[in-house]
Amino acid sequence: MKAVRDALELLLAVARRRDGSAAPSALAEELGLNVSTARRLLQDLADTGFIEQASRRGGYRPGPSAAYLFAGSRYRPELHAAFAAPLAAFAGKFGTDASLSVRLGPGRTVLLAFDGTGRETTAEYPPRIDDLYSSAAGRLLFALAPETRRVHLVWELGIPGGTVWPEIGGDRSRIAEALAPIRRARFLRYGGNCAAAVDEETVLLCGTDSAEAEAALRELSRLPGA
């Protein structure tokens, strides 16, 4: 139902801002909703505890139900169990950011992230990052998506233009050719970063493309139990 999707998009938009600046009119404009519809759905979300008003005249921020939903249990707990310790060790060893992401709609969500000291930084990322065309992790997830899903993503996101993805350059017929070597390698260097596939929906990303880090990231992506 459209109302359910609109409510979920509103919840994600509030979560992205996190600071109480998510006013109904701004959210409605961002999502292309009627302001009265946005207000009604926001009130429904507030009534169930997923959001709350930052102040009487202010915008919204995530509420206790959202906190329980996101923090009360781990999404894909088997990935957390398999990768938390080795990914933190990898980040600390190479002094670089490292993360584990899964594809989420037309973007990705970060399940685990660590900075160059091995400190976990997962909570600092927004619920969804819309960078399937513009990051190493995003491009790898896009390339690995099933054909039917990629067709839908292109319909939703548009064909990558020349400034975003020169190898495609706005030409739909060049998409398969550009993605084929990425799919075969299950690995991508882009923008000074490296991304390695764990499976078709899950990738590891590190903030360096050194040969030593690349080899270690490839090995980590084949971790038993992942």
DRENMITI-781558 format. One record per residue (C-alpha): residue in three letters; x, y, z. Coordinates in steps of 0.5 Angstrom, whole numbers, plus 500, padded with zeros to 3 digits. Example, Ala and Ser with C-alpha at 12.3 -4.5 7.8 and 13.67 -1.06 7.14 Angstrom:
ALA525491516;SER527498514;
//
This chain:
MET500500500;LYS502507498;ALA501510505;VAL505504508;ARG511506504;ASP510514505;ALA510512512;LEU517508512;GLU520514507;LEU518519513;LEU521515518;LEU528514514;ALA528521513;VAL527523520;ALA532518522;ARG537521517;ARG537528520;ARG537525527;ASP538532530;GLY530535530;SER530539524;ALA526534520;ALA520539520;PRO513537516;SER513542511;ALA521540509;LEU519533509;ALA513533505;GLU517537500;GLU523532500;LEU519526499;GLY514529494;LEU508529499;ASN502533500;VAL503537507;SER497535510;THR499527508;ALA506528511;ARG503531518;ARG498525519;LEU503520517;LEU508523522;GLN503523527;ASP501516526;LEU509515527;ALA509519533;ASP503515536;THR507509536;GLY513512538;PHE517511532;ILE519519532;GLU518524537;GLN517532537;ALA524535539;SER520541541;ARG513544541;ARG515548535;GLY521544532;GLY521538528;TYR522531529;ARG527526531;PRO527518532;GLY523516538;PRO524510543;SER521505538;ALA526506533;ALA531506538;TYR529499540;LEU528497533;PHE535499531;ALA539497537;GLY534492540;SER537487536;ARG542486530;TYR540485523;ARG544479520;PRO547477526;GLU551472523;LEU555477519;HIS556481526;ALA558475529;ALA563473523;PHE566480522;ALA566484528;ALA572482531;PRO576481524;LEU574488521;ALA576492527;ALA583488527;PHE583490520;ALA582497521;GLY587498526;LYS592494523;PHE592498516;GLY590505520;THR584506515;ASP576506516;ALA573499514;SER566497514;LEU561492512;SER555494508;VAL548490505;ARG544493499;LEU538496501;GLY533499496;PRO536504492;GLY542504496;ARG546501502;THR546500509;VAL552500514;LEU552494518;LEU559495521;ALA564500521;PHE570502524;ASP575507524;GLY583507523;THR584505531;GLY579500531;ARG573504534;GLU566502532;THR563508528;THR557504526;ALA552509529;GLU555515526;TYR552512519;PRO545514516;PRO540508516;ARG541508508;ILE547511504;ASP544512496;ASP551511493;LEU550505488;TYR553509482;SER558513486;SER562509491;ALA566503491;ALA561499495;GLY555502492;ARG558500485;LEU560493487;LEU553492490;PHE550494484;ALA554490479;LEU552484483;ALA545485484;PRO540480480;GLU539482473;THR531484474;ARG533488480;ARG539492476;VAL533494471;HIS529496477;LEU534500480;VAL536503473;TRP529505472;GLU529508479;LEU536512479;GLY536513472;ILE542511467;PRO549513470;GLY551519466;GLY558521464;THR560525470;VAL558520475;TRP560513471;PRO564515464;GLU564508462;ILE557508462;GLY556515460;GLY548515460;ASP548509455;ARG543504457;SER547499452;ARG553500456;ILE551498463;ALA552490462;GLU559491459;ALA561496464;LEU559491470;ALA561485467;PRO569485469;ILE566488476;ARG561482477;ARG567477475;ALA572480480;ARG567481485;PHE572486487;LEU573494486;ARG578499486;TYR575506486;GLY576513489;GLY582511493;ASN578505496;CYS577498495;ALA571494496;ALA570486496;ALA564482496;VAL562477501;ASP556475497;GLU551478492;GLU548483497;THR554484502;VAL560488501;LEU566490505;LEU570497504;CYS576500506;GLY579507505;THR585505502;ASP587501495;SER594499497;ALA596492495;GLU597489502;ALA590492504;GLU587489498;ALA590482499;ALA587482506;LEU580485504;ARG580479499;GLU582474505;LEU577477510;SER571477505;ARG572469504;LEU571469512;PRO568462514;GLY562462517;ALA560469513;
//
